[in-house]
Amino acid sequence: MLDSETKRRIDTARDILVGKVPDPKSQVEQITIALIYKFMDDMDAEAEEMGGVRSFFVGEYEKFSWAKLLSPALGGFEMLNLYSEAVDKMTRNEGVPQLFRDVFKNAYLPYRDPETLKMFLKTINEFNYDHSEKLGDAFEYLLSILGSQGDAGQFRTPRHIIDFMVKVIDPKKEDTILDPACGTAGFLISAYKHVLANNEKDGKPGGNLKPEERTKLANNIRGYDISPDMVRLSLVNLYLHGFTTPNIFEYDTLTSQDRWNEYADVILANPPFMSPKGGIKPHNRFSVQSNRSEVLFVDYMAEHLTPNGRAAIIVPEGIIFQTAGAYKQLRSYLIENNFLWAVVSLPGGMFNPYAGVKTSILLLDKSLAKKTDKILFVKIEKDGYELGSQRKPLCNEMGDKPENCPKHSDLPDTLITLCDWHTAVLNGKPEYFTPTTDSALLVPISQIAETGDYNLSADRYREVVRIGKQHWPMVKLSEVCKIERGASPRPIDKFITTDANGVNWIKIGDGSPNSMYISSTKEKITQEGAKKSHRVQKGDFILSNSMSFGHPYILNIDGCIHDGWLLLRPSGNHFIKEYLYHILGSDEILEQFTKLATGGVVNNLNSALVRSVEIPLPPLETQRQIVDKIMAHQRIIDGARQIVQEWKPDLGLELSEALPDGQNEWGKTILGNVCTRIPDTIDPQLFTGEINYIGLENIESNTGLLVGNISSQYSEIKSAKNKFQPGDILYGKLRPNLNKVYLAQMTGICSTDIYVLRAKNNIEPMFLELFLRSENFVIDVLKGLGGAQLPRVNFEYMTNLQIPLPPLDIQQKVIAHIELERAVIDGNRKLVDIFGEKVKKIIHQIWDS
């Protein structure tokens, strides 16, 4: 258990560094390096006291000893230069064990402030080296601040989820244990502690292990990571937990074959979810052909289990239901080759605040899966912590850890259910299995395989109560909800605050159109302002009373709502919250609101009107089944929408990959040499009747898609007009309307807020469009903005900007690659629409009832 004094020292060290080293990961690295530096000197001193000799700081490295580094006679810059030199040279010190030399590999001092270093080293000096569990816990606390390594798709796994997975897999003292994407070695440490706890004697973990068994256990634990920074942290973490020579290797699991023939009895991992642009380029020994890292990692782990091996792997939802070939092939491989025995669905907010990605745990066991024709699905909806951005622990009346509280956590019952199914199958008596959680579902493999996509979403296989042509009672909202209008303190500006103790001020802009929850606010109000406002609490529903919005939200925070919101607080146990959310957001509710709304230009609702609105009220069990079916569709929508939102053509990467051998870059020219600008005015006599008219609002940023209605009567267009034809490029000249670029597919006219550019014969129009939307070009354009209140792109400035100009056949090749990607993205857009309609149909059936 981490003691308060050690925690204080670590927090102090971070506080000292934060002004010069704001990145948490860099802070951890600097503290790690300094601790190892100090501990090496401690070990030298201990050896000397016991009649031995120093081995680390001797010879040319003697001048770097800790005592000399902290000598009062040393000036500030002398200390800084000495420490910086020592950190740089320590990796070449042959008197230092390879473990410590690896820690110093590529290390450096990232700042040049003597006072900061002096205070920092003084705090590090308070630590003393030993192999105690206290110091290991201290280092785990230090690692807990790391959070997300988002660029690589790595997200720190919550400790209680790691421990849960380890308990399910139950590693033994004789097992070889592997994490092929080990990060900071959290899974390996947990597995090690689990084995020690299961071999306790006289209250001492591991006391029942013989010395040779301890040595074998340590040697059997290994991890790989592609990042040298993560390897460094893993080495230190294991060393401080008693591993004298940890088996952690800097290794690219997906592209290197050096360790392909190494297998493990137990594999535990949360591998990276994200793939680099262009995908992974793996070797050819994988059973599943893919360039997606999450697919390849799962394949790797399945293939590297021993005949009796078992694994627990955290995967993103794409692995569960994506229909692309590699995902289906992976699921088929896991099921048909007797690997998969259970799937555990985790809550959507598990990785908050670092990522909102939905995940599941795949459980593999080669010996178990052969003995059953069913797969167990279990859903965890709560884990003892809030699922909002803060992940605060929920109270536990039993005084235990939040994850062990039956009231706030599904983990205890889920663990029992998984273990019971495991035991029942191994004993050949699956008929005796009785799950301890209502979410458990056994699905025959034949049912999963029958469609050919091997979908692993449990909700797909649940029998849903028939919704249509049934008769649910209709109730007024006032009968099942407390309904009140928000209130704003006046004048509002007086009460706006940046004080951390202020109260969340929930405004319309805090809600996202695609989100069910509001979990944070952009502003706060003072405690005094809150008294004059309307307080709301987590779990409340709020609804905009302006018909320009009308989107319901569930609050994931406490705070205050202004008078643009209506509060709906469910009373009694009438609803599953997701059911009420979907009903409040339905077209049928909007129709009732529209009839009741009052006002002038903008219609408004008031609490009295909303109280009279009626909604269908099925039994809770039916609501749950309805929600399960909707959420199964919603996960597909969310996954597809995330792919659409994150995709951006990478012209630079495509061009670099098309370069001939030996050539570093393509020739360049200026933009004015590849396109001309069409004049801003047209003859009004050219058009009559209906015409395509495009304004800035019709061009979607980043994607180049048209949105909204572009068909207009020419006589009704009052603004200035420019003519364009197919193949012309419409480029929004106003900023901050970034990336409003459209390649015309038709004839029409557009606003004079848009430049019309026509490609010359030396460039493909689509290649030019892609370049105009590229990140580097946007940056160059922003440097030359003119105008005061509404900055405009100066065309003369823009025409002198550089553009790469490869031959036309290369341009066409690049376009073809990007169009292949675009086709996949368009497919995901269609998925969003298709499954959005399915959700609407489910909700419509409820109202039809």
Secondary structure, DSSP 8 states (H G I E B T S, - for coil): ---HHHHHHHHHHHHHHTTT---HHHHHHHHHHHHHHHHHHHHHHHHHHTT----SS-GGGGGG-HHHHT-TTS-HHHHHHHHHHHHHHGGG-TTS-HHHHHHTTT-------HHHHHHHHHHHTT------HHHHHHHHHHHTT--EEGGGTEE---HHHHHHHHHHH---TT--EEETT-TTTHHHHHHHHHHHHTT-BTTBTTTTS-HHHHHHHHHTEEEEES-HHHHHHHHHHHHTTT-SS-EEEE--TTT--TTTT--EEEEEE-------TT-----TT-SS--S-HHHHHHHHHHHTEEEEEEEEEEEEHHHHH--SHHHHHHHHHHHHTT-EEEEEE--TTTTTTT----EEEEEEEHHHHTT-SEEEEEE---BSB-SSSS--B---TTSS-GGG-TTTBSHHHHHHHHHHHHHHHHTT-GGG---SSTT-EEEEHHHHHTTSS----GGGGS-----TT----EEEHHHHEEEEE----SSGGGGEE--TTSEEEE-GGGS-TT-SEE---SEEE-HHHHHTSEEE-TT-EEEESBTTT--EEEESS-EEE-TTEEEEEE-SS---HHHHHHHHTSHHHHHHHHHH-EESSSEE--HHHHHT-EEE---HHHHHHHHHHHHHHHHHHHHHHHHHHH----HHHHHHHT--TT--S--EEEGGGTEEEE-S---GGG--SEEEEE-GGGB-TTT--B-S--EEEGGG--S--EEE-TT-EEEE-BSS-TT-EEE--S-EEE-TTEEEEEE-TTS-HHHHHHHHTSHHHHHHHHHTEE-SSS-EE-HHHHHTSEEE---HHHHHHHHHHHHHHHHHHHHHHHHHHHHHHHHHHHHHHHHH-
